[in-house]
Amino acid sequence: MDVCCLNRPFDDLTQAKVYLEAEAIMSIVSHCERNIWILVTSSVVNYEISRTNDISRMEHIQNLCTIARKYVIMTEKDEQRAKYFQQNGIKPMDSFHLAVAESNRVDVFLTTDKKLINAANRLGLKLIVANPIVWFMEVMDNE
């Protein structure tokens, strides 16, 4: 999950889309807590969280990350791959997230950023990049 996803449960939930994304994310987190799925976090996620201005929100997000069973560190090779992503229209921080996820062979990278989803899917990556609602519903339909 990118930091947008990790933030979502702590956003204003009065908008239907935000509420549904928060519910999907918390359901995904619940599956990770029960060891059904594995949440992967990274040095990129930690860096981005550390830039959160709201200390209370930052602590909540850090707590959410404690269920991660795998922690990965961005490498120089990841930085090179991220440059390629940036040259193809992906913002720097997003490119770092994608590069780390791809190099560590995660199955799915979840984000609430529709522009990122579209840009990443045009690149033909070896991982799924999806909105948490869409991905969760597809997975639940296939169980």
Beta strands, then each sheet from edge to edge (+ up, - down):
strand 1: 40-42
strand 2: 70-72
strand 3: 108-110
strand 4: 128-130
sheet 1: 1+ 2+
sheet 2: 3+ 4+
end
